[in-house]
Amino acid sequence: MTALPTPTPTPDLDQAPPFRPSPRRWLRLAIGLPLFAAVCYFVGRSLASDFKKIDWANLNLNYLSIVAALACLILARAMNGLNCTVLLASLGQRAPLRRVIPVIWLASLGRYIPGKMAVVAGAALMLTRLGIRMPAALAALFLSTALMIIMSLLTCLPLLLTPALRTAMPFGWLLGLAILLIGLVCLHPPIFTRLANVALLRLKRQPLLPRLATMPLLQAVAVSLFRCLFLAAALCFTAQSIAPVPPSAFALFLGSASLASVAGFLAVFAPAGLGVHEGVYLLTLTPLLGPAAALLAILFRLLHIISDILTALAALPLIAKSPTPSPKQVT
């Protein structure tokens, strides 16, 4: 009688080791605080200098555009919750979108704590109260972050086509083409899964299944793209509230918002990208707006804070009423 072949074991997300903070945390803090202080100093000095050049007497803010910008920021935050919901489903964990979005909104307040880990820890803990397994919650949050970084890098490519960069980098379009091709290759489902598994192993986490389902991954990519578009629309509306901008400038706002998003995330020393976002806006939008780019940077920061407060307040009663259902397993 022929013996049956032994089935290949699949990774069990329940067996993932618990997350432990790195012992080098204090070293990173000792390096990060001086960096944060330096960024705030130089960016703050540039903002103060540009503020003196603004013609305040003739400044008339368009409050309708400000409301539109705030609405776009809230929609961008909703995309974060939708992305996490899709990725959880791809890992075999289903939770209602109306329950996941409040979790992501409330956990996003952790961005204001240096290190960025409070966001992940808070979101993962609240997701487990919805019946999601902790390892699956951490994996979904990791995948969502990876997609955000890749999509932000791709959508900031229009900056390479601006006159200033074309003058400084005549062959910048070749760099942009290379980044575009590399990004598209990384988003291919088998390659993306393999890269994610390598990163998870480096973080001492249990790897994912051999391959994520194509359709959920493509849905998550589309949601990440819409997030970038909503951020760009919010930045564009904020600029429109200060001075008229041509529709053709949307690509510039898309590149600027995406670059600020990924730079602020990678600058782990800056709470909520404080100073980093403003520096990116000054560098990329001053050629279009002049000194008003400083006002845009401050106004957009205030809108981010207001949207965080509004979404957190909206999330609190929804989380308080959330039951703890058992997640449906996807077979």
N, C-alpha and C positions, 0 to 999 in steps of 0.2 A: 504494500500500500504506500503510495507516494505521500510524503509529508507535505503539509501545506506550508507555503512560504510565510515566514514571520512578517507581519505587517510593519511598515515603517512607522515608528512613533511620531506623532505630531506634537508640536509644542503645546504644553498646557499652560495657559495664561495664569491659572490659579497657582502654579508653582513658582512664579516669579519671586525673586528675593525682594524683601522690603527695601524701600528707598531710604538711603542714609545720606545725610549731607556730607560733602567732601571735607576732610580734615584741613584742607587748605583754604577754607572759607575766610579765616581771619587774614591770611596773606593777601587774598584777592581784595578784601575790604581795605587793607592798608595801601594797596596800589590804586584801588578804584576811587577812594575819597579825594586824593590829590588830583587825579585826572578829572573828576567831576568839578572840583573847584576851579581848575584851569579852564575847562570848557565854559563854565558859567561866567568866568571873568572876561574872557575874550569875546564871547557872544554878547554878554551884557554891555560891554564897552561899544561894540558895533551897533547894538540896538540904540543905545543912548545917543551915539553920534548921528544916526539916521533920524531919530526922533526930532532932533534940532532942525533938520532940513525940511520937515513936513510943513506944508502950508495949512495950518490948523484953521485959519479963518475961513478958508473956502472948502473945508472938508464937510461933506454931508453923507452920513452913513445911510445905506439902503437897508432898512430893517427887514423888509420882505426877503431879501437875499440872505440875511443872517438867519432867519427862521428856516429857509430852505437848506442852508448849510447844516444847521442843527439836525434837521430831519434826515439828511444824508448820512451824518455821523451815526445816528441811531440805527439806520438801516445797515450800515457797515458792521455795527456791533451785533445786529441780528444775524448777519452772515456768519459770524464766528460761531454762534450757537447752532446754526443749520449745518455748518461744516462738521462740527463735533458730532452731531446727531447722525449724519451720513456715515462718518468713519466708525462710530460705535456699531452701527448696523453691519458694516463690513467685517467687524470682528466678532460678530455673533451676539451682540448686545443691543437690544432695542429699548428705547425710552422715548416717550412722547416729546415732540419738539417743544411744546408749550411748557414742559418741565425742564428741558435742557437749557433753553435760552436764558431763563432767570438765573440758573446756576452760573453760566458763563458771564452774564452781566455783573453779578455780585462779586464773583471771583476776580473780575478785571480790576477791581479796586486795589488788588495786590500789586498792580504795576507801579504804584506809588511807593512801594517798599523796595529799596535797592536790592539787586540780585535776581529779580524776576521769578524767584522760586515760590513766592507766596501765591502767585496766580495759579501755578500748577497744583500746589498742595491744597489750596482752598477749593479749586474746581474738582479735583479728584475726590476729596473727602465728601463734598456735597453730591457728587455723582453716585458714590457708593450708597448714599441714603435713598437713591432712586432705584436701588437694586442692581446697579452696575458693579461688576467685579473691579477691585482696585487695579490689578494689572491691566485690564482692558481699558479702564479710564485713563491710566497713564499713557498707554500706547496710542489711544485716540488723540489725546492732547499733543503728544509728540508728533504724530503724523500731521495734525492740523498746523502745528508750528512750522514743520518742514515745508509744507505746501505754501504757507504764507511767505516764507523766505524765498522760495524758488519763484513764485508768481510775482513777488515784489521786485526781484532782480530782473525779471523779464519785462515788466511794465515800466521800469525806470530807464529802459533803453532809449526812448525818445530824447533824453537829455544829451545823448551823443550827437544828435543832429542839430543842436542849437548852434547859432553862429559862433559863440565864444568857444565852445569845445571843438567845433570844426576848424577854427583857426589854430587852436592850441594842439589839436590832434587831427591832422588832415586825413589820416587813415583810421579814424575812430569808428567808421562804419564797419570796418573789418572786425574790430573788437566786438562791436555790437552783434554782428552776424555770428561770430564764434560763441558769444554768450547765449544767443538765441538757440543755436543748434544744441549746445550742451544742455540748456534748460529743457528743451523738448525731449532730448534723449533721457534725461533724468526723470521726466514725467511718464515715460513709457512704463506701464504697470509692472512687468517683471524686473526691470532695472530699478524702478523706484522702490519696490519691495526689498530687493537685495541690498540697496544702499541703506534703507531704513533698518534692516536687520543688522548690518555692520555697525551702524551708529548705536543701536540698542545694546549690542554686545559690548561696545566700548563703554556704555553707561552702566554695564553690569545688569542689564535687564534681559528678560526672556525674549528671544526673537519672535517675530510674527510667523504666521503660516507661510508655507513656501511661496505663495503668490496671493496677493489681494485680488478680489474680484474686480474685473475691469470696469463694469458699469458704476459701482459705488465710487471708485477712484476717480473716474471721469466726472462724476457729479461733484465730488469734492473739489476737483480742479476748477470746474465752472463756478462753484460758489466762491472760491478764493479769488477768481478773476472779478466777479461782481463786487467783492469786498474792496478790491483795489479801485474799481470804477466809482464806487460810492465815496471812497475817501477823496479821490480826485475831484468828484463833483462838489463835495463839501468845501474843498480848498478853493475851487473855482468860484463857487457862490460867495465865499468869504472875500475873495479878491473883488468880485463884482459889487459887493456892498461898499467898497472903498472907492473904486474907480471903474469905468467901463473897460472890459477886456474883450477882445475879439474871440469868436467861437474857435478859430484856428489855434488858439493858445491852449486848448484843452489837453493836447498831447504833452505840452510842457508841464501843466499842473498834474497830469497823470504821473509823469516821470518824477516830479518833485515830491509828490505825496508818497509814492512807492519807495523812493530812496530814503525819505525821512522815516518811513515805517520800519524798514529793515535796519537802517543805521541805529535808530532808537532802540530796537530790540537787541541788536548785537552789543550795544554799549550798556552792558549789565550794570555799570556803576551809576548810570543816570536813571533816577526814578521816573518812569513814564516817558523816558527819552527827553527829559527836561534839559534844555540847552542844546542838545543834539538836533532835535527837530527844528528849532529856531535857526540854528546855524545852517542847516540844509536849505531852509526857505530863503535865507539871506543870500546864499551863494547862487541859488538857481533862479530866483524870481526878481532879484534886484535889476537885472538887465531889462526886464519887462515893466516893472512897477516903479523902479527908482527907490527913493527913501520910503515910499509907502509899503515896501516889502517888510519893513520893521513893524509897522502897525499890523500888517497881515499876520505876521508870526505871533504877536501877542494876542490878537483877537482870536486866532485859530486855537491857540492854547486855552484861552478862556472857554471857547465852545467845546473843546475836548473835556474840560473839567465839568462843565454844565451837563454835557451828555452823559458822562460817567455818573454824576449825581442822580440825574433823572432816571437812568436805566436801573441803578441800584435801588432807588426808592420804588420803582415799579416791580422790581424782582422780589423785594422783601415779603409782601403779602402772598405772592404766588408760591414762594418757597415754604412759607409757613403753612400753607394749605396742602402742600404736596404730600400725597401718600407714598408709601414705600412698596411699590409693586415688585414682584419678581420679574426680571427681564425675560423676554421670550428668546429662546435660543434659536439661532438660524442653523438649519441643518443643510 
